[in-house]
Amino acid sequence: MPKYAYKAKKGPSEAIEGSLVAESEKEAIEKISAMGYLPVHLREEADSGAIEQSGLTPSGQDSFRIPSRVITLCTRQLASLLKAGVPILRALSIISEQSDNPRLKAVLSHIHRAVKEGAPFSAVLSRYPSVFPPLYVAMVRTGEDSGALSEVLFRISEYRRTQEEMFSRFRMAMVYPCLMALVGLSTIVFMLTFVMPRLAGIYTTMGQRLPLPTRILLSVSSFFQHWFVPVIFGAAVLVLIIWRQSRTPAGKAAFGRFMLGLPLFGPLISKAELGRFCRTLELLLHSGLPILRALTITVPVLENEVIKQHLSRSYKDLEQGGSFSSSLKASRLIPSFMSNLISVGEESGRIDDALKEVADSYERDTDDALRVATNLLEPVLILGMGLIVGFMVMAMLLPIFEINYMFT
């Protein structure tokens, strides 16, 4: 029976270390929790042997890209089959036969062959990081250790479905404003580049001084005619430079600070990121992972580099024996609501329940804020485009009105 060395929290500020014997990592964590401690780090002292066999990954397949919704559906189908008592090899064959995605068929075929040859299911999944991220693999491994693989797969599919629905709502909320902005800009460019040049010739034959709005519009139209291509090329180069800089660590941090500083979308982005962090960490802790390992998996899931840096510092504080909640309280980006609830969770030994409550609250707040932001953005866009187009129409008609006034 393997022996595990552990590090655990006895209260928010006291850390202890020790070792125990257990049949699996899941059982070791349960024993530590039964002693009233919060597992922080767990390591198997004895070498349990190699769990992965080399040479089983087909060339090039480890970089497959499969739509997230396809993986989510596959996960739920596999969970249902395993819960019904179907062996995992038969379940993989059934899902592969029913799938319409050729890439998924290839991946499932290899997984089936590797598992049949004796490789652990989670070890084979880890060879496809672009298809099965570390979060997925870690939870499957805990499900294998505890013998509750079907339940873990159900939790994975539910988590992925919730995240996909959130992103889908965000995309759908932005479709109408983006379409409106695109149509409005296209209308403005069309009027400046095609309509105004033709009207300019008519205005020239009038032989009178044009009104100020008309002169402004003609100057803008002339600029667009002569500099349209250079402006588009310069904008494309600028976007390319910004995109390349945003891939660097300094660029990611600068972009993260910029996004968090936006007046309307900054709080929305912050709550969305922190809600995803709490939901992911709660899912991993509920599955039986020690908190340090769960944090190493959860932090890379986030998109905002600034929030990732703050949470990484909390990980280091916890690793050195500090309190997770105290480290969060020291960060100016973490709301007191989140840090206080996590502090209560640390005191009671139920940090996963505290994280779930924070995630539920922030997900609701994100939905409400997204709805409000969308409702505000639409009239602002309509008003802005209406003012611009109205000014252009007024500038085009003013000379005609002056001519009518002269002959009346």
C-alpha positions, 0 to 999 in steps of 0.5 A: 500500500503506498505511503503519502507525505502531506502538508495541511492547514490546521486553521487559517494560520497553522500548517502541519506536515506528516505522512500516512498510508492509503490505497489511493490519493482520494483515500489519503485526502479523506483521511486528512480531512477526517482529522480536521485538516485542510489538505494543501499538498499531497505527494506519494513517497513510494514510486508507484511505477510508470503509468504511461506507456510511450509511443502510443500517441499518433504523430500530429494527433496531440495538437487536434482542435475539436470544438468544445461543445463536441467534447462536452457532449462526448463527456456526458455520453461517456458518463451516462454509459459508465453509469449504466454499467457499460465497460469503458472500452465498450463505451469508447467504441459506442461513442466513436461509432456514433460521432460525426466528427472525424477528429474525435473518432481518431482520438477516441480510437487511439484512447480505446487502443491505449486503454486496451493495452493497459494504460490508465484512461487519464494518462492517455487523455493527458497526451491530448492537451489541446483536447483535454486540458489539465483540469479535465485530466486531473478530475478524471484521475481523481475519478479513477482513484475514487472509483467514481469516474461516471460522477466525475465525468458528469461534473465535468460536463456540467461545468463545461456546459455552464462555461459554454453557455456563459460565453454564448450569452456574451457572444449573442449579446454583442452580435447586435451592437457589433452589427449596428456599428458595422452598418453605421460605419459602412454607411458613413464611409460610403457617403464620404467616399462616393456621395460627397465627391459627386455633390462637391462638383455641384457645390463648386458650380454654385459660386458661393461660399459654402456653410461651415458644416459643408466645408468640414464634411468636404474636407473629411471626404477629400481626406478619405479619398486621398488617404483611405488606403494608407489609413487602412494599411496603417491601421492594419499595421497598428493592430498587428503590432498591438496583437504581437505585443499582447502576446508578450508577458508585459503586453498581457499585463498591460492589456489586462490592466487596460481591460480592468480599467474600462468604466463599464466593462472592467467590473464585468470582466473582473467578476466573470474571471473571479467567478470562473476561478471560484467555480473551477477551484471548487470543482477540483477541491470537491473532486478531492484534489489538494488545494495547491495542486488545484490552484496550479490547474485553476490559475492558468484557466483565467484570461486576465494576466493581472488577476492571474498574477495576484492569484499566483502570489496567493498560491506562493503564500499558501505554499509557504504556510500562510493563509489563503484568505489573508493573501486574498485580502491583501490584494486590491483586486479581490473583493472583500466579499470573496476573501471573507467567505473564503476565510469562513470556509478556511475556519470551518474546513469547507472552503469548497462550499464557500467557493461555490457560494462566491461562484454562484453570486458572481455568475449571477452578477455577471449575467445581470451586468452583461444585460445592463451593459448590452441595454445601455450600449444599444441606445448609445450606438444608435444615438452616436450613429444618428448624430453623425449621419444627421450632421452629414445629411444636414451638411449636404442639404444646407447649400440647397436650402440657402439657394432656395432662400436666395430665390424666395 
